[in-house]
Amino acid sequence: MDDSVELSAQTGTGSTAGDGDDGGPSAEPAPPPLTTVIGVDGTPVSRRAVEGGVGDAGALGCTGPVICNPLPEVTMADIAAFRPTRPTQGMEPSGWMVVGLPANFYGSATADVKAGTLLGLAAQVRFTPLRYRWVYGDGASAASRSGGRTWAALGAAEFDATPTSHTYGTTGTFTIRMAVDYGAEYSFAGQPWRTIPGTLTVWAPDLTATATAAKTVLVARSCLVNPSGPGC
């Protein structure tokens, strides 16, 4: 138990009622005094009220009508009802690639706070994107701490390689999948954020794109000037 919470177990002792030395029925023990604990919101609360019982025996329940200290351990399974906004992905050129040239992929996900009920108490859960992962459909995959940016945002030319680009080596139609791994934190009643171990993975809507081969031809001057020239 957290050292900041002090619980003292005090037991009342009843007296023995009887005549002389022959003994007699024992009186009911006096009820133990209330033990007070301080919730993480600073509110004193009777341990009886937390446990819902008539005595002070047993462990302190931390999911009762008050927020107790120490707080219960929260896992990713406990926040199943909380989900971040689904991430999105994009690519350029949009919907197609040229074999042997980089296609640029990028994703978008932001820190997200959701309110709801956690372990019976009003709470907030905050999700923070930690990693972006792509599965390109041709057997290759990649991961990045950044979601990437468009060529224009990077100040790059079309078909320039980027930190999140991928080059296809064969023609065909491919399904591109992107997932974001989120870290999660929770807070009861406006208390400090506490980290939940592990990550939560959320997939963006898939993309479908076709890789085609590029053809290079020689022309005699512009086709506008010589429409009958080679390659026109």
Biotite code that builds the C-alpha atoms (Angstrom):
import biotite.structure as struc

atoms = struc.array([
    struc.Atom([0.000, 0.000, 0.000], chain_id="A", res_id=1, res_name="MET", atom_name="CA", element="C"),
    struc.Atom([1.171, 3.520, -0.693], chain_id="A", res_id=2, res_name="ASP", atom_name="CA", element="C"),
    struc.Atom([3.147, 4.972, 2.220], chain_id="A", res_id=3, res_name="ASP", atom_name="CA", element="C"),
    struc.Atom([1.088, 8.154, 2.009], chain_id="A", res_id=4, res_name="SER", atom_name="CA", element="C"),
    struc.Atom([-1.948, 6.288, 3.323], chain_id="A", res_id=5, res_name="VAL", atom_name="CA", element="C"),
    struc.Atom([-1.896, 5.297, 6.935], chain_id="A", res_id=6, res_name="GLU", atom_name="CA", element="C"),
    struc.Atom([-4.324, 2.704, 8.179], chain_id="A", res_id=7, res_name="LEU", atom_name="CA", element="C"),
    struc.Atom([-4.449, 1.755, 11.782], chain_id="A", res_id=8, res_name="SER", atom_name="CA", element="C"),
    struc.Atom([-6.230, -1.421, 12.844], chain_id="A", res_id=9, res_name="ALA", atom_name="CA", element="C"),
    struc.Atom([-7.709, -0.852, 16.257], chain_id="A", res_id=10, res_name="GLN", atom_name="CA", element="C"),
    struc.Atom([-9.694, -3.570, 17.948], chain_id="A", res_id=11, res_name="THR", atom_name="CA", element="C"),
    struc.Atom([-12.154, -2.843, 20.726], chain_id="A", res_id=12, res_name="GLY", atom_name="CA", element="C"),
    struc.Atom([-12.069, -5.139, 23.755], chain_id="A", res_id=13, res_name="THR", atom_name="CA", element="C"),
    struc.Atom([-15.204, -5.956, 25.651], chain_id="A", res_id=14, res_name="GLY", atom_name="CA", element="C"),
    struc.Atom([-15.414, -6.645, 29.378], chain_id="A", res_id=15, res_name="SER", atom_name="CA", element="C"),
    struc.Atom([-16.491, -9.940, 30.926], chain_id="A", res_id=16, res_name="THR", atom_name="CA", element="C"),
    struc.Atom([-19.787, -9.925, 32.745], chain_id="A", res_id=17, res_name="ALA", atom_name="CA", element="C"),
    struc.Atom([-20.343, -12.545, 35.426], chain_id="A", res_id=18, res_name="GLY", atom_name="CA", element="C"),
    struc.Atom([-20.860, -13.259, 39.141], chain_id="A", res_id=19, res_name="ASP", atom_name="CA", element="C"),
    struc.Atom([-17.678, -14.002, 41.067], chain_id="A", res_id=20, res_name="GLY", atom_name="CA", element="C"),
    struc.Atom([-15.437, -16.676, 39.570], chain_id="A", res_id=21, res_name="ASP", atom_name="CA", element="C"),
    struc.Atom([-18.096, -18.763, 37.848], chain_id="A", res_id=22, res_name="ASP", atom_name="CA", element="C"),
    struc.Atom([-17.752, -16.827, 34.627], chain_id="A", res_id=23, res_name="GLY", atom_name="CA", element="C"),
    struc.Atom([-20.564, -15.614, 32.450], chain_id="A", res_id=24, res_name="GLY", atom_name="CA", element="C"),
    struc.Atom([-21.506, -14.712, 28.929], chain_id="A", res_id=25, res_name="PRO", atom_name="CA", element="C"),
    struc.Atom([-19.109, -12.305, 27.228], chain_id="A", res_id=26, res_name="SER", atom_name="CA", element="C"),
    struc.Atom([-20.500, -8.941, 26.242], chain_id="A", res_id=27, res_name="ALA", atom_name="CA", element="C"),
    struc.Atom([-20.507, -7.968, 22.579], chain_id="A", res_id=28, res_name="GLU", atom_name="CA", element="C"),
    struc.Atom([-17.180, -6.307, 21.672], chain_id="A", res_id=29, res_name="PRO", atom_name="CA", element="C"),
    struc.Atom([-17.396, -2.588, 21.333], chain_id="A", res_id=30, res_name="ALA", atom_name="CA", element="C"),
    struc.Atom([-17.420, -1.538, 17.638], chain_id="A", res_id=31, res_name="PRO", atom_name="CA", element="C"),
    struc.Atom([-13.961, -0.423, 16.538], chain_id="A", res_id=32, res_name="PRO", atom_name="CA", element="C"),
    struc.Atom([-13.469, 3.281, 15.938], chain_id="A", res_id=33, res_name="PRO", atom_name="CA", element="C"),
    struc.Atom([-13.664, 4.566, 12.409], chain_id="A", res_id=34, res_name="LEU", atom_name="CA", element="C"),
    struc.Atom([-10.408, 4.652, 10.519], chain_id="A", res_id=35, res_name="THR", atom_name="CA", element="C"),
    struc.Atom([-10.082, 7.667, 8.253], chain_id="A", res_id=36, res_name="THR", atom_name="CA", element="C"),
    struc.Atom([-8.177, 7.642, 5.011], chain_id="A", res_id=37, res_name="VAL", atom_name="CA", element="C"),
    struc.Atom([-7.536, 10.489, 2.620], chain_id="A", res_id=38, res_name="ILE", atom_name="CA", element="C"),
    struc.Atom([-8.584, 10.111, -0.985], chain_id="A", res_id=39, res_name="GLY", atom_name="CA", element="C"),
    struc.Atom([-6.318, 11.368, -3.752], chain_id="A", res_id=40, res_name="VAL", atom_name="CA", element="C"),
    struc.Atom([-8.675, 14.304, -4.141], chain_id="A", res_id=41, res_name="ASP", atom_name="CA", element="C"),
    struc.Atom([-7.812, 15.320, -0.561], chain_id="A", res_id=42, res_name="GLY", atom_name="CA", element="C"),
    struc.Atom([-11.188, 14.361, 0.906], chain_id="A", res_id=43, res_name="THR", atom_name="CA", element="C"),
    struc.Atom([-11.174, 12.452, 4.226], chain_id="A", res_id=44, res_name="PRO", atom_name="CA", element="C"),
    struc.Atom([-13.408, 9.388, 4.000], chain_id="A", res_id=45, res_name="VAL", atom_name="CA", element="C"),
    struc.Atom([-14.397, 6.679, 6.448], chain_id="A", res_id=46, res_name="SER", atom_name="CA", element="C"),
    struc.Atom([-12.926, 3.285, 5.615], chain_id="A", res_id=47, res_name="ARG", atom_name="CA", element="C"),
    struc.Atom([-16.317, 1.824, 6.435], chain_id="A", res_id=48, res_name="ARG", atom_name="CA", element="C"),
    struc.Atom([-17.940, 3.992, 3.787], chain_id="A", res_id=49, res_name="ALA", atom_name="CA", element="C"),
    struc.Atom([-15.424, 2.785, 1.226], chain_id="A", res_id=50, res_name="VAL", atom_name="CA", element="C"),
    struc.Atom([-15.895, -0.874, 2.070], chain_id="A", res_id=51, res_name="GLU", atom_name="CA", element="C"),
    struc.Atom([-19.627, -0.665, 2.675], chain_id="A", res_id=52, res_name="GLY", atom_name="CA", element="C"),
    struc.Atom([-19.245, -2.811, 5.813], chain_id="A", res_id=53, res_name="GLY", atom_name="CA", element="C"),
    struc.Atom([-19.751, -2.367, 9.525], chain_id="A", res_id=54, res_name="VAL", atom_name="CA", element="C"),
    struc.Atom([-16.145, -2.817, 10.655], chain_id="A", res_id=55, res_name="GLY", atom_name="CA", element="C"),
    struc.Atom([-12.621, -1.937, 9.729], chain_id="A", res_id=56, res_name="ASP", atom_name="CA", element="C"),
    struc.Atom([-11.352, -5.414, 8.887], chain_id="A", res_id=57, res_name="ALA", atom_name="CA", element="C"),
    struc.Atom([-10.248, -6.305, 5.381], chain_id="A", res_id=58, res_name="GLY", atom_name="CA", element="C"),
    struc.Atom([-8.429, -4.512, 2.624], chain_id="A", res_id=59, res_name="ALA", atom_name="CA", element="C"),
    struc.Atom([-9.260, -1.017, 1.550], chain_id="A", res_id=60, res_name="LEU", atom_name="CA", element="C"),
    struc.Atom([-11.449, -1.065, -1.545], chain_id="A", res_id=61, res_name="GLY", atom_name="CA", element="C"),
    struc.Atom([-10.277, 1.407, -4.158], chain_id="A", res_id=62, res_name="CYS", atom_name="CA", element="C"),
    struc.Atom([-13.157, 1.184, -6.624], chain_id="A", res_id=63, res_name="THR", atom_name="CA", element="C"),
    struc.Atom([-15.920, 2.260, -4.305], chain_id="A", res_id=64, res_name="GLY", atom_name="CA", element="C"),
    struc.Atom([-17.776, 5.571, -4.129], chain_id="A", res_id=65, res_name="PRO", atom_name="CA", element="C"),
    struc.Atom([-14.554, 7.517, -3.576], chain_id="A", res_id=66, res_name="VAL", atom_name="CA", element="C"),
    struc.Atom([-11.177, 7.672, -5.263], chain_id="A", res_id=67, res_name="ILE", atom_name="CA", element="C"),
    struc.Atom([-8.843, 5.946, -2.825], chain_id="A", res_id=68, res_name="CYS", atom_name="CA", element="C"),
    struc.Atom([-5.133, 6.037, -2.460], chain_id="A", res_id=69, res_name="ASN", atom_name="CA", element="C"),
    struc.Atom([-3.507, 3.853, -3.740], chain_id="A", res_id=70, res_name="PRO", atom_name="CA", element="C"),
    struc.Atom([-5.420, 3.854, -7.000], chain_id="A", res_id=71, res_name="LEU", atom_name="CA", element="C"),
    struc.Atom([-6.338, 0.543, -8.625], chain_id="A", res_id=72, res_name="PRO", atom_name="CA", element="C"),
    struc.Atom([-4.047, -0.744, -11.350], chain_id="A", res_id=73, res_name="GLU", atom_name="CA", element="C"),
    struc.Atom([-5.556, 0.059, -14.740], chain_id="A", res_id=74, res_name="VAL", atom_name="CA", element="C"),
    struc.Atom([-4.781, -2.040, -17.826], chain_id="A", res_id=75, res_name="THR", atom_name="CA", element="C"),
    struc.Atom([-5.473, -1.643, -21.526], chain_id="A", res_id=76, res_name="MET", atom_name="CA", element="C"),
    struc.Atom([-8.314, -4.141, -21.141], chain_id="A", res_id=77, res_name="ALA", atom_name="CA", element="C"),
    struc.Atom([-10.001, -1.819, -18.619], chain_id="A", res_id=78, res_name="ASP", atom_name="CA", element="C"),
    struc.Atom([-10.242, 1.005, -21.168], chain_id="A", res_id=79, res_name="ILE", atom_name="CA", element="C"),
    struc.Atom([-11.953, -1.081, -23.856], chain_id="A", res_id=80, res_name="ALA", atom_name="CA", element="C"),
    struc.Atom([-14.842, 1.413, -23.909], chain_id="A", res_id=81, res_name="ALA", atom_name="CA", element="C"),
    struc.Atom([-12.448, 4.292, -24.699], chain_id="A", res_id=82, res_name="PHE", atom_name="CA", element="C"),
    struc.Atom([-11.060, 4.593, -28.230], chain_id="A", res_id=83, res_name="ARG", atom_name="CA", element="C"),
    struc.Atom([-9.087, 7.370, -29.939], chain_id="A", res_id=84, res_name="PRO", atom_name="CA", element="C"),
    struc.Atom([-10.329, 8.940, -33.142], chain_id="A", res_id=85, res_name="THR", atom_name="CA", element="C"),
    struc.Atom([-9.421, 6.630, -36.018], chain_id="A", res_id=86, res_name="ARG", atom_name="CA", element="C"),
    struc.Atom([-6.249, 7.710, -37.844], chain_id="A", res_id=87, res_name="PRO", atom_name="CA", element="C"),
    struc.Atom([-6.183, 8.411, -41.582], chain_id="A", res_id=88, res_name="THR", atom_name="CA", element="C"),
    struc.Atom([-3.600, 7.773, -44.293], chain_id="A", res_id=89, res_name="GLN", atom_name="CA", element="C"),
    struc.Atom([-2.829, 9.157, -47.731], chain_id="A", res_id=90, res_name="GLY", atom_name="CA", element="C"),
    struc.Atom([-0.394, 8.655, -50.580], chain_id="A", res_id=91, res_name="MET", atom_name="CA", element="C"),
    struc.Atom([0.967, 10.410, -53.636], chain_id="A", res_id=92, res_name="GLU", atom_name="CA", element="C"),
    struc.Atom([0.522, 9.985, -56.453], chain_id="A", res_id=93, res_name="PRO", atom_name="CA", element="C"),
    struc.Atom([-3.006, 9.236, -55.312], chain_id="A", res_id=94, res_name="SER", atom_name="CA", element="C"),
    struc.Atom([-4.009, 5.656, -56.130], chain_id="A", res_id=95, res_name="GLY", atom_name="CA", element="C"),
    struc.Atom([-1.037, 4.736, -58.312], chain_id="A", res_id=96, res_name="TRP", atom_name="CA", element="C"),
    struc.Atom([2.709, 4.214, -58.302], chain_id="A", res_id=97, res_name="MET", atom_name="CA", element="C"),
    struc.Atom([5.482, 3.925, -60.873], chain_id="A", res_id=98, res_name="VAL", atom_name="CA", element="C"),
    struc.Atom([7.587, 0.795, -60.548], chain_id="A", res_id=99, res_name="VAL", atom_name="CA", element="C"),
    struc.Atom([11.125, 1.738, -59.510], chain_id="A", res_id=100, res_name="GLY", atom_name="CA", element="C"),
    struc.Atom([10.165, 5.234, -58.269], chain_id="A", res_id=101, res_name="LEU", atom_name="CA", element="C"),
    struc.Atom([9.311, 6.209, -54.672], chain_id="A", res_id=102, res_name="PRO", atom_name="CA", element="C"),
    struc.Atom([5.649, 6.634, -53.773], chain_id="A", res_id=103, res_name="ALA", atom_name="CA", element="C"),
    struc.Atom([5.072, 8.886, -50.764], chain_id="A", res_id=104, res_name="ASN", atom_name="CA", element="C"),
    struc.Atom([2.899, 7.674, -47.866], chain_id="A", res_id=105, res_name="PHE", atom_name="CA", element="C"),
    struc.Atom([1.752, 9.710, -44.879], chain_id="A", res_id=106, res_name="TYR", atom_name="CA", element="C"),
    struc.Atom([-0.595, 9.283, -41.932], chain_id="A", res_id=107, res_name="GLY", atom_name="CA", element="C"),
    struc.Atom([-2.434, 11.568, -39.544], chain_id="A", res_id=108, res_name="SER", atom_name="CA", element="C"),
    struc.Atom([-3.191, 10.956, -35.871], chain_id="A", res_id=109, res_name="ALA", atom_name="CA", element="C"),
    struc.Atom([-3.367, 13.363, -32.945], chain_id="A", res_id=110, res_name="THR", atom_name="CA", element="C"),
    struc.Atom([-3.424, 13.215, -29.171], chain_id="A", res_id=111, res_name="ALA", atom_name="CA", element="C"),
    struc.Atom([-7.003, 12.519, -28.142], chain_id="A", res_id=112, res_name="ASP", atom_name="CA", element="C"),
    struc.Atom([-8.843, 12.773, -24.795], chain_id="A", res_id=113, res_name="VAL", atom_name="CA", element="C"),
    struc.Atom([-12.009, 10.752, -24.197], chain_id="A", res_id=114, res_name="LYS", atom_name="CA", element="C"),
    struc.Atom([-14.309, 11.020, -21.177], chain_id="A", res_id=115, res_name="ALA", atom_name="CA", element="C"),
    struc.Atom([-16.304, 8.166, -19.705], chain_id="A", res_id=116, res_name="GLY", atom_name="CA", element="C"),
    struc.Atom([-16.571, 5.733, -16.810], chain_id="A", res_id=117, res_name="THR", atom_name="CA", element="C"),
    struc.Atom([-13.554, 3.706, -15.728], chain_id="A", res_id=118, res_name="LEU", atom_name="CA", element="C"),
    struc.Atom([-13.842, 1.115, -12.954], chain_id="A", res_id=119, res_name="LEU", atom_name="CA", element="C"),
    struc.Atom([-17.135, 2.694, -11.946], chain_id="A", res_id=120, res_name="GLY", atom_name="CA", element="C"),
    struc.Atom([-15.710, 6.205, -11.636], chain_id="A", res_id=121, res_name="LEU", atom_name="CA", element="C"),
    struc.Atom([-15.835, 9.241, -13.894], chain_id="A", res_id=122, res_name="ALA", atom_name="CA", element="C"),
    struc.Atom([-12.520, 9.447, -15.716], chain_id="A", res_id=123, res_name="ALA", atom_name="CA", element="C"),
    struc.Atom([-10.667, 10.691, -18.764], chain_id="A", res_id=124, res_name="GLN", atom_name="CA", element="C"),
    struc.Atom([-8.320, 8.671, -20.958], chain_id="A", res_id=125, res_name="VAL", atom_name="CA", element="C"),
    struc.Atom([-5.685, 10.408, -23.071], chain_id="A", res_id=126, res_name="ARG", atom_name="CA", element="C"),
    struc.Atom([-4.226, 8.722, -26.158], chain_id="A", res_id=127, res_name="PHE", atom_name="CA", element="C"),
    struc.Atom([-0.916, 9.811, -27.700], chain_id="A", res_id=128, res_name="THR", atom_name="CA", element="C"),
    struc.Atom([0.367, 8.451, -31.055], chain_id="A", res_id=129, res_name="PRO", atom_name="CA", element="C"),
    struc.Atom([3.782, 6.864, -30.567], chain_id="A", res_id=130, res_name="LEU", atom_name="CA", element="C"),
    struc.Atom([4.490, 5.024, -33.824], chain_id="A", res_id=131, res_name="ARG", atom_name="CA", element="C"),
    struc.Atom([3.139, 4.673, -37.371], chain_id="A", res_id=132, res_name="TYR", atom_name="CA", element="C"),
    struc.Atom([3.400, 1.315, -39.148], chain_id="A", res_id=133, res_name="ARG", atom_name="CA", element="C"),
    struc.Atom([2.812, 0.576, -42.835], chain_id="A", res_id=134, res_name="TRP", atom_name="CA", element="C"),
    struc.Atom([2.226, -2.768, -44.546], chain_id="A", res_id=135, res_name="VAL", atom_name="CA", element="C"),
    struc.Atom([2.630, -2.121, -48.283], chain_id="A", res_id=136, res_name="TYR", atom_name="CA", element="C"),
    struc.Atom([1.032, -5.246, -49.683], chain_id="A", res_id=137, res_name="GLY", atom_name="CA", element="C"),
    struc.Atom([4.116, -6.432, -51.572], chain_id="A", res_id=138, res_name="ASP", atom_name="CA", element="C"),
    struc.Atom([5.706, -8.161, -48.590], chain_id="A", res_id=139, res_name="GLY", atom_name="CA", element="C"),
    struc.Atom([7.458, -5.025, -47.311], chain_id="A", res_id=140, res_name="ALA", atom_name="CA", element="C"),
    struc.Atom([6.658, -3.023, -44.185], chain_id="A", res_id=141, res_name="SER", atom_name="CA", element="C"),
    struc.Atom([8.076, -0.033, -42.330], chain_id="A", res_id=142, res_name="ALA", atom_name="CA", element="C"),
    struc.Atom([7.637, 1.928, -39.106], chain_id="A", res_id=143, res_name="ALA", atom_name="CA", element="C"),
    struc.Atom([8.217, 5.560, -38.197], chain_id="A", res_id=144, res_name="SER", atom_name="CA", element="C"),
    struc.Atom([7.770, 7.801, -35.160], chain_id="A", res_id=145, res_name="ARG", atom_name="CA", element="C"),
    struc.Atom([6.426, 10.401, -37.590], chain_id="A", res_id=146, res_name="SER", atom_name="CA", element="C"),
    struc.Atom([3.366, 10.132, -39.788], chain_id="A", res_id=147, res_name="GLY", atom_name="CA", element="C"),
    struc.Atom([5.196, 11.697, -42.719], chain_id="A", res_id=148, res_name="GLY", atom_name="CA", element="C"),
    struc.Atom([4.234, 14.697, -44.880], chain_id="A", res_id=149, res_name="ARG", atom_name="CA", element="C"),
    struc.Atom([3.289, 15.431, -48.465], chain_id="A", res_id=150, res_name="THR", atom_name="CA", element="C"),
    struc.Atom([5.934, 16.291, -51.054], chain_id="A", res_id=151, res_name="TRP", atom_name="CA", element="C"),
    struc.Atom([4.706, 19.896, -51.085], chain_id="A", res_id=152, res_name="ALA", atom_name="CA", element="C"),
    struc.Atom([4.919, 20.193, -47.281], chain_id="A", res_id=153, res_name="ALA", atom_name="CA", element="C"),
    struc.Atom([8.456, 18.793, -47.403], chain_id="A", res_id=154, res_name="LEU", atom_name="CA", element="C"),
    struc.Atom([9.474, 21.096, -50.250], chain_id="A", res_id=155, res_name="GLY", atom_name="CA", element="C"),
    struc.Atom([10.326, 18.009, -52.307], chain_id="A", res_id=156, res_name="ALA", atom_name="CA", element="C"),
    struc.Atom([9.792, 17.251, -55.978], chain_id="A", res_id=157, res_name="ALA", atom_name="CA", element="C"),
    struc.Atom([7.414, 14.564, -57.214], chain_id="A", res_id=158, res_name="GLU", atom_name="CA", element="C"),
    struc.Atom([8.890, 11.052, -56.858], chain_id="A", res_id=159, res_name="PHE", atom_name="CA", element="C"),
    struc.Atom([11.578, 12.241, -54.427], chain_id="A", res_id=160, res_name="ASP", atom_name="CA", element="C"),
    struc.Atom([12.317, 9.729, -51.661], chain_id="A", res_id=161, res_name="ALA", atom_name="CA", element="C"),
    struc.Atom([10.981, 10.708, -48.234], chain_id="A", res_id=162, res_name="THR", atom_name="CA", element="C"),
    struc.Atom([11.344, 9.201, -44.730], chain_id="A", res_id=163, res_name="PRO", atom_name="CA", element="C"),
    struc.Atom([8.004, 7.432, -45.267], chain_id="A", res_id=164, res_name="THR", atom_name="CA", element="C"),
    struc.Atom([8.147, 6.582, -48.982], chain_id="A", res_id=165, res_name="SER", atom_name="CA", element="C"),
    struc.Atom([8.249, 3.113, -50.519], chain_id="A", res_id=166, res_name="HIS", atom_name="CA", element="C"),
    struc.Atom([9.367, 1.875, -53.934], chain_id="A", res_id=167, res_name="THR", atom_name="CA", element="C"),
    struc.Atom([7.518, -0.994, -55.618], chain_id="A", res_id=168, res_name="TYR", atom_name="CA", element="C"),
    struc.Atom([9.548, -3.402, -57.732], chain_id="A", res_id=169, res_name="GLY", atom_name="CA", element="C"),
    struc.Atom([6.715, -5.076, -59.662], chain_id="A", res_id=170, res_name="THR", atom_name="CA", element="C"),
    struc.Atom([3.474, -4.075, -61.308], chain_id="A", res_id=171, res_name="THR", atom_name="CA", element="C"),
    struc.Atom([0.134, -4.958, -59.788], chain_id="A", res_id=172, res_name="GLY", atom_name="CA", element="C"),
    struc.Atom([-2.627, -3.730, -57.514], chain_id="A", res_id=173, res_name="THR", atom_name="CA", element="C"),
    struc.Atom([-1.757, -3.531, -53.823], chain_id="A", res_id=174, res_name="PHE", atom_name="CA", element="C"),
    struc.Atom([-3.592, -2.887, -50.552], chain_id="A", res_id=175, res_name="THR", atom_name="CA", element="C"),
    struc.Atom([-1.701, -0.529, -48.255], chain_id="A", res_id=176, res_name="ILE", atom_name="CA", element="C"),
    struc.Atom([-2.448, -0.747, -44.543], chain_id="A", res_id=177, res_name="ARG", atom_name="CA", element="C"),
    struc.Atom([-1.373, 1.708, -41.846], chain_id="A", res_id=178, res_name="MET", atom_name="CA", element="C"),
    struc.Atom([-1.656, 1.352, -38.063], chain_id="A", res_id=179, res_name="ALA", atom_name="CA", element="C"),
    struc.Atom([-0.916, 3.768, -35.235], chain_id="A", res_id=180, res_name="VAL", atom_name="CA", element="C"),
    struc.Atom([0.337, 2.533, -31.866], chain_id="A", res_id=181, res_name="ASP", atom_name="CA", element="C"),
    struc.Atom([-1.001, 4.755, -29.074], chain_id="A", res_id=182, res_name="TYR", atom_name="CA", element="C"),
    struc.Atom([0.170, 5.157, -25.517], chain_id="A", res_id=183, res_name="GLY", atom_name="CA", element="C"),
    struc.Atom([-2.617, 5.750, -22.980], chain_id="A", res_id=184, res_name="ALA", atom_name="CA", element="C"),
    struc.Atom([-2.978, 7.604, -19.687], chain_id="A", res_id=185, res_name="GLU", atom_name="CA", element="C"),
    struc.Atom([-5.934, 7.971, -17.347], chain_id="A", res_id=186, res_name="TYR", atom_name="CA", element="C"),
    struc.Atom([-7.118, 10.518, -14.801], chain_id="A", res_id=187, res_name="SER", atom_name="CA", element="C"),
    struc.Atom([-9.842, 10.286, -12.160], chain_id="A", res_id=188, res_name="PHE", atom_name="CA", element="C"),
    struc.Atom([-11.655, 13.502, -11.177], chain_id="A", res_id=189, res_name="ALA", atom_name="CA", element="C"),
    struc.Atom([-9.059, 15.846, -12.593], chain_id="A", res_id=190, res_name="GLY", atom_name="CA", element="C"),
    struc.Atom([-6.149, 14.155, -10.802], chain_id="A", res_id=191, res_name="GLN", atom_name="CA", element="C"),
    struc.Atom([-2.694, 13.865, -12.430], chain_id="A", res_id=192, res_name="PRO", atom_name="CA", element="C"),
    struc.Atom([-2.368, 11.668, -15.515], chain_id="A", res_id=193, res_name="TRP", atom_name="CA", element="C"),
    struc.Atom([-1.146, 8.127, -14.865], chain_id="A", res_id=194, res_name="ARG", atom_name="CA", element="C"),
    struc.Atom([0.372, 5.895, -17.544], chain_id="A", res_id=195, res_name="THR", atom_name="CA", element="C"),
    struc.Atom([-1.270, 2.611, -18.536], chain_id="A", res_id=196, res_name="ILE", atom_name="CA", element="C"),
    struc.Atom([1.299, -0.086, -19.448], chain_id="A", res_id=197, res_name="PRO", atom_name="CA", element="C"),
    struc.Atom([1.395, -1.213, -23.083], chain_id="A", res_id=198, res_name="GLY", atom_name="CA", element="C"),
    struc.Atom([0.081, 0.287, -26.312], chain_id="A", res_id=199, res_name="THR", atom_name="CA", element="C"),
    struc.Atom([-3.182, 0.313, -28.214], chain_id="A", res_id=200, res_name="LEU", atom_name="CA", element="C"),
    struc.Atom([-3.070, -0.277, -31.994], chain_id="A", res_id=201, res_name="THR", atom_name="CA", element="C"),
    struc.Atom([-5.683, 1.322, -34.257], chain_id="A", res_id=202, res_name="VAL", atom_name="CA", element="C"),
    struc.Atom([-5.770, 0.737, -38.033], chain_id="A", res_id=203, res_name="TRP", atom_name="CA", element="C"),
    struc.Atom([-6.574, 3.471, -40.547], chain_id="A", res_id=204, res_name="ALA", atom_name="CA", element="C"),
    struc.Atom([-8.843, 2.776, -43.526], chain_id="A", res_id=205, res_name="PRO", atom_name="CA", element="C"),
    struc.Atom([-6.949, 0.795, -46.172], chain_id="A", res_id=206, res_name="ASP", atom_name="CA", element="C"),
    struc.Atom([-5.719, 2.241, -49.473], chain_id="A", res_id=207, res_name="LEU", atom_name="CA", element="C"),
    struc.Atom([-5.738, 0.402, -52.802], chain_id="A", res_id=208, res_name="THR", atom_name="CA", element="C"),
    struc.Atom([-3.255, 1.490, -55.472], chain_id="A", res_id=209, res_name="ALA", atom_name="CA", element="C"),
    struc.Atom([-1.868, 0.185, -58.766], chain_id="A", res_id=210, res_name="THR", atom_name="CA", element="C"),
    struc.Atom([1.817, 0.085, -59.689], chain_id="A", res_id=211, res_name="ALA", atom_name="CA", element="C"),
    struc.Atom([2.550, 0.494, -63.393], chain_id="A", res_id=212, res_name="THR", atom_name="CA", element="C"),
    struc.Atom([5.735, 0.428, -65.452], chain_id="A", res_id=213, res_name="ALA", atom_name="CA", element="C"),
    struc.Atom([7.048, 3.693, -66.881], chain_id="A", res_id=214, res_name="ALA", atom_name="CA", element="C"),
    struc.Atom([7.979, 3.871, -70.571], chain_id="A", res_id=215, res_name="LYS", atom_name="CA", element="C"),
    struc.Atom([10.632, 6.186, -71.946], chain_id="A", res_id=216, res_name="THR", atom_name="CA", element="C"),
    struc.Atom([10.537, 7.033, -75.676], chain_id="A", res_id=217, res_name="VAL", atom_name="CA", element="C"),
    struc.Atom([12.547, 9.282, -77.933], chain_id="A", res_id=218, res_name="LEU", atom_name="CA", element="C"),
    struc.Atom([10.718, 11.892, -79.953], chain_id="A", res_id=219, res_name="VAL", atom_name="CA", element="C"),
    struc.Atom([11.886, 14.141, -82.772], chain_id="A", res_id=220, res_name="ALA", atom_name="CA", element="C"),
    struc.Atom([11.078, 17.568, -81.410], chain_id="A", res_id=221, res_name="ARG", atom_name="CA", element="C"),
    struc.Atom([7.752, 18.272, -79.692], chain_id="A", res_id=222, res_name="SER", atom_name="CA", element="C"),
    struc.Atom([4.778, 16.188, -80.760], chain_id="A", res_id=223, res_name="CYS", atom_name="CA", element="C"),
    struc.Atom([2.894, 19.467, -81.117], chain_id="A", res_id=224, res_name="LEU", atom_name="CA", element="C"),
    struc.Atom([5.422, 20.551, -83.729], chain_id="A", res_id=225, res_name="VAL", atom_name="CA", element="C"),
    struc.Atom([5.829, 17.142, -85.364], chain_id="A", res_id=226, res_name="ASN", atom_name="CA", element="C"),
    struc.Atom([2.750, 15.021, -84.570], chain_id="A", res_id=227, res_name="PRO", atom_name="CA", element="C"),
    struc.Atom([4.009, 12.235, -86.878], chain_id="A", res_id=228, res_name="SER", atom_name="CA", element="C"),
    struc.Atom([7.396, 11.947, -85.105], chain_id="A", res_id=229, res_name="GLY", atom_name="CA", element="C"),
    struc.Atom([8.542, 8.829, -83.228], chain_id="A", res_id=230, res_name="PRO", atom_name="CA", element="C"),
    struc.Atom([6.609, 8.262, -80.057], chain_id="A", res_id=231, res_name="GLY", atom_name="CA", element="C"),
    struc.Atom([3.763, 10.638, -80.996], chain_id="A", res_id=232, res_name="CYS", atom_name="CA", element="C"),
])
